[in-house]
Amino acid sequence: MYQYIAIAAYCVVLFLTLRDIRIFRRTRLASYRKGALKGLVASTVILAGIILVGMNAELGLVIVFIGLYINRKGVRENVFNDATTQERLLGKTDIE
């Protein structure tokens, strides 16, 4: 069960990282570049946590939660003016 929690956290962080990469490529805003780099570091830490969950569930989940803490949202520019929820989820921006 703990393995599934760790894998779900990994998938969420990868999705958000890919979204930040897409927004950065469209807008060239430095805050999204920084968010994408933090996401790559966080996904690496979470992957280590997934491996450790198999050996020691508590330690592995602590590592996963540290990775989620690393991936926390920072200050970002507003790039969504009239976007719907689905467009925000997929990273469509109003700024080109």
Secondary structure, 3 states (H helix, E strand, C coil): CHHHHHHHHHHHHHHHHHHHHHHHHHHCCHHHHHHHHHHHHHHHHHHHHHHHHHHCHHHHHHHHHHHHHHCCCCCCCCCCCCCCHHHHHHCCCCCC
